[in-house]
Amino acid sequence: MAMDPAEIARMIKEALPDASVEVEDYAGDGDHFRATIVSEAFRGKTRVQQHRLINDALAGKLGGDLHALTLQCSAPE
């Protein structure tokens, strides 16, 4: 079952309410997405720690409804 980019963004924003989130279905198939996320929650965290925050927010969807998600995470400048 394909996912909607707005649903992915909503799930991320539920976990990180301060986040600026942009999600793009770059393959046009509802399975391959690119997300750019800016949140203070990422400050001082390694890339792995940042990605874990997002993976936790999308628990139950990754590997199922959501096949691939490329992440670009950063703290606000």
Number of C-alpha atoms within 10 A of each C-alpha: 9 12 18 16 18 13 12 21 21 15 16 22 18 11 14 20 13 12 21 16 19 15 19 19 17 14 10 9 10 18 20 18 22 17 21 16 23 20 19 14 16 20 14 11 12 10 13 8 12 21 17 12 16 19 15 14 20 18 12 11 14 14 11 13 14 19 15 15 19 14 16 14 18 19 16 13 7
